[in-house]
Amino acid sequence: MAFQPWQGGQPAQPHQAPAMRASHADRERTVDVLKAGFAEGRMQQPEYEQRIARAYKAQTHAELQMLVADLPQGPVPQAQFVPQRPMVPATFMPMQMPPPVTTNGTATGSLVCGLMTLPTWGLTAIPAVILGHKARNEIRRSGERGDGQALTGLILGWLAIGGWALFLLIVVLAAVANL
């Protein structure tokens, strides 16, 4: 069917006589398009009211189509602002540096406690072992650095504990042998 758009007071007649009758839902959809057109400033109040009245009286789809033929019937595409990248040679572009990988503080604590076992007569051995195990678990979860520090603290702590256990064993055996 060829339709002619709205021509002021009366809609133009379609060229073909048989037309599909309009339903209440069809009229409501047409009114929605008219409301949107009025809200967007595409027509003045008197014309809007006249078209609404005709939409509710329309009997066919052709009559409804003529009322909205000059209006957009859906979202109108809007130009999107896309920022343009500056035209700078790649050699002058600032580099995207990855975030620095940090060293686990607990691993550093384990290493310090492990190194301090000799000057403190092994008093820091147990904290070195505890901090070493804790640091290795944290490093596995977070991906931080410092696994070598934690392992060194663990080994030095266990060596100090083993040294103290051996010393106490020798003292106890010497005391038993002297009895």
Secondary structure, DSSP 8 states (H G I E B T S, - for coil): ------BTTB----SSS---B--HHHHHHHHHHHHHHHHTTSS-HHHHHHHHHHHHH--BHHHHHHHHTTS--S---------------GGGS---------B-HHHHHHHHHHHTTTTTTTTTHHHHHHHHHHHHHHHHHH--B-HHHHHHHHHHHHHHHHHHHHHHHHHHHHHHHH-
